[in-house]
Amino acid sequence: MVPEYLQNQFSSVRTLLESGIPTVRNKEGGHGQGAEVTSVPEHLASYTLHLTATNLLFLAKCEEKYS
């Protein structure tokens, strides 16, 4: 689904989605904030949300094309 010339880049993106995105969520909001509610900086939340959305949309469009 991913063009050959994007394989290296996409492998890096895969790593971000598998380890970077969950780490931000776990440390800043979901599990790692502790007993006190913390505020996640908007720029970090925006980065995490947009990175995830971009890759999900890309994969969905690839699947549409090859289905």
C-alpha positions as CSV (number, residue, x, y, z in Angstrom):
1,M,0.0,0.0,0.0
2,V,2.8,2.4,0.8
3,P,5.0,3.3,-2.2
4,E,8.5,1.9,-2.2
5,Y,10.1,5.4,-2.0
6,L,8.2,6.1,1.3
7,Q,9.1,2.8,3.1
8,N,11.9,4.3,5.2
9,Q,9.8,7.3,6.2
10,F,6.8,5.2,6.9
11,S,8.8,2.8,9.1
12,S,9.7,5.9,11.2
13,V,6.1,7.0,11.4
14,R,5.1,3.5,12.4
15,T,7.6,3.7,15.3
16,L,6.1,7.1,16.3
17,L,2.6,5.7,16.3
18,E,3.6,2.6,18.2
19,S,5.7,4.2,20.9
20,G,5.6,8.0,20.6
21,I,1.9,8.6,20.6
22,P,1.0,6.1,23.4
23,T,3.9,7.4,25.5
24,V,2.6,11.0,25.3
25,R,-0.9,9.8,26.2
26,N,0.3,7.7,29.0
27,K,2.7,10.2,30.5
28,E,0.6,13.3,30.1
29,G,-3.0,12.3,30.4
30,G,-4.3,8.7,30.5
31,H,-2.1,6.9,33.0
32,G,0.9,9.0,34.0
33,Q,-0.6,12.1,35.5
34,G,-0.8,10.7,39.0
35,A,-3.4,11.6,41.6
36,E,-3.6,15.3,40.6
37,V,-5.2,16.2,37.3
38,T,-2.6,17.9,35.0
39,S,-3.0,20.1,32.0
40,V,-1.5,18.9,28.8
41,P,0.1,21.8,26.8
42,E,-2.0,22.6,23.7
43,H,1.0,22.3,21.3
44,L,1.7,18.7,22.6
45,A,-1.9,17.6,22.4
46,S,-2.2,19.1,18.9
47,Y,0.9,17.4,17.7
48,T,-0.2,14.1,19.0
49,L,-3.7,14.4,17.5
50,H,-2.6,15.6,14.1
51,L,0.2,13.0,13.8
52,T,-2.3,10.2,14.5
53,A,-5.0,11.6,12.3
54,T,-2.7,12.2,9.3
55,N,-1.5,8.6,9.4
56,L,-4.9,7.1,9.9
57,L,-6.3,9.0,7.0
58,F,-3.3,8.0,4.8
59,L,-3.8,4.4,5.6
60,A,-7.6,4.5,5.0
61,K,-7.0,6.1,1.6
62,C,-4.4,3.5,0.7
63,E,-6.8,0.7,1.7
64,E,-9.6,2.3,-0.4
65,K,-7.3,2.4,-3.4
66,Y,-6.2,-1.2,-3.1
67,S,-9.6,-2.7,-2.0
